[in-house]
Amino acid sequence: MRISASIDIPESELIERFLRADGPGGQHVNRTESAVELRFDVAHSPSLPEAVRARVLARRDRRLTDEGVLVIQARRFRDQARNREDVRARLVEIIRSVLTPPKKRVATRPTRASKERRLAGKKQRATVKRNRGRAWSDD
């Protein structure tokens, strides 16, 4: 499976399992296994570069097990072939999303004008709160 020009995942690293899908399906819904579960061992895959592997494992993804195995299920379609295509496309999408490293944050300081605007807003809010409990006088 081609991810990018430098990353290619062989079929031997992908484990597919077919399940019975829930939802509509007609008379054969309880007999056909149209849902697909794809397992890819990210932590021990020799196909992924170390930096990409670390970024995939660092994602807060509920589909990632404690052992570093990515489990993706597809049951969107009624036939198995389309679900297989769907699950593989989603795996490619996950890996491509972490190919480029995230940009480093450049630390900046707030400007003097923004500090003054913030303090002016705080003063205005304080006066609104201060005047809340006061009764009006008709003198």
C-alpha positions as CSV (number, residue, x, y, z in Angstrom):
1,M,0.0,0.0,0.0
2,R,1.6,3.3,-1.1
3,I,1.5,6.1,1.5
4,S,4.0,8.5,0.0
5,A,7.0,8.4,-2.3
6,S,9.2,7.1,0.5
7,I,6.7,5.0,2.6
8,D,5.2,1.8,1.3
9,I,3.4,-0.6,3.6
10,P,3.4,-4.3,2.5
11,E,0.2,-6.4,2.7
12,S,1.9,-8.7,5.1
13,E,1.8,-6.0,7.8
14,L,-1.9,-5.6,7.6
15,I,-4.3,-8.0,9.4
16,E,-7.9,-8.0,8.1
17,R,-10.8,-9.5,9.8
18,F,-14.4,-9.6,8.5
19,L,-17.3,-9.2,10.9
20,R,-21.1,-9.1,10.7
21,A,-22.2,-5.5,10.3
22,D,-25.1,-4.1,12.3
23,G,-27.8,-2.1,10.6
24,P,-29.8,-2.6,7.5
25,G,-29.0,-5.3,5.0
26,G,-32.0,-7.3,4.0
27,Q,-32.4,-11.1,4.2
28,H,-28.6,-11.9,4.3
29,V,-27.7,-9.4,7.0
30,N,-27.2,-12.2,9.6
31,R,-25.2,-14.4,7.2
32,T,-22.7,-12.1,5.5
33,E,-19.6,-10.6,7.0
34,S,-19.5,-7.3,5.2
35,A,-17.8,-5.2,8.0
36,V,-14.0,-5.0,7.9
37,E,-11.6,-4.6,10.8
38,L,-8.0,-3.7,9.8
39,R,-5.1,-4.0,12.3
40,F,-1.8,-2.3,11.7
41,D,1.0,-2.7,14.3
42,V,2.4,0.9,14.3
43,A,4.9,0.3,17.1
44,H,6.7,-2.6,15.4
45,S,6.3,-1.8,11.7
46,P,9.6,-1.7,9.8
47,S,8.0,0.3,7.0
48,L,7.4,3.5,9.0
49,P,10.2,5.9,9.6
50,E,10.9,6.5,13.3
51,A,9.6,10.1,13.3
52,V,6.4,9.2,11.6
53,R,5.9,6.2,14.0
54,A,6.4,8.5,17.0
55,R,3.9,11.0,15.7
56,V,1.2,8.3,15.1
57,L,1.8,6.9,18.5
58,A,1.6,10.3,20.1
59,R,-1.8,11.0,18.7
60,R,-4.6,10.8,21.2
61,D,-6.6,8.3,19.1
62,R,-9.0,5.8,20.7
63,R,-8.4,3.4,17.8
64,L,-4.8,3.0,19.0
65,T,-4.3,0.1,21.6
66,D,-1.8,0.2,24.5
67,E,0.5,-2.1,22.5
68,G,0.6,0.4,19.6
69,V,-1.7,-1.4,17.2
70,L,-4.1,0.8,15.2
71,V,-7.5,-0.8,14.8
72,I,-9.8,0.6,12.2
73,Q,-13.3,-0.7,11.5
74,A,-15.4,0.0,8.4
75,R,-19.1,-0.8,8.2
76,R,-20.3,2.1,6.2
77,F,-21.2,0.1,3.1
78,R,-23.2,-3.0,2.6
79,D,-20.6,-4.9,0.6
80,Q,-17.2,-6.1,1.8
81,A,-15.1,-4.8,-1.1
82,R,-16.2,-1.2,-0.6
83,N,-15.6,-1.5,3.2
84,R,-12.1,-2.9,2.5
85,E,-11.3,0.1,0.3
86,D,-12.8,2.4,2.9
87,V,-10.7,1.0,5.8
88,R,-7.5,1.2,3.7
89,A,-8.2,4.7,2.6
90,R,-8.7,5.7,6.3
91,L,-5.3,4.1,7.3
92,V,-3.6,6.0,4.5
93,E,-5.3,9.3,5.6
94,I,-4.1,8.7,9.2
95,I,-0.5,8.2,8.3
96,R,-0.5,11.0,5.7
97,S,-1.8,13.4,8.4
98,V,1.4,12.9,10.5
99,L,3.9,12.9,7.6
100,T,4.8,16.6,8.0
101,P,6.1,17.5,11.5
102,P,4.0,20.2,13.3
103,K,5.4,23.7,13.3
104,K,7.1,24.9,16.5
105,R,5.4,27.6,18.4
106,V,7.2,30.9,18.4
107,A,6.9,32.5,21.8
108,T,5.6,36.1,21.6
109,R,4.9,38.8,24.1
110,P,1.7,40.8,24.3
111,T,2.0,44.3,23.0
112,R,1.5,47.3,25.3
113,A,-1.7,48.3,23.5
114,S,-3.2,44.8,24.0
115,K,-2.3,44.9,27.7
116,E,-4.0,48.3,28.1
117,R,-7.1,47.0,26.2
118,R,-7.3,44.1,28.6
119,L,-6.9,46.2,31.7
120,A,-9.5,48.7,30.4
121,G,-12.0,45.9,29.8
122,K,-11.3,44.6,33.3
123,K,-12.0,48.0,34.8
124,Q,-15.2,48.4,32.8
125,R,-16.4,45.0,34.0
126,A,-15.5,45.9,37.6
127,T,-17.6,49.0,37.5
128,V,-20.6,47.1,36.1
129,K,-20.4,44.6,38.9
130,R,-19.8,47.3,41.5
131,N,-23.0,49.2,40.5
132,R,-25.2,46.1,40.4
133,G,-26.5,46.1,44.0
134,R,-27.0,49.9,44.3
135,A,-30.5,51.3,44.5
136,W,-31.5,54.2,42.4
137,S,-32.2,57.5,44.2
138,D,-34.9,60.0,43.1
139,D,-33.3,63.1,44.7
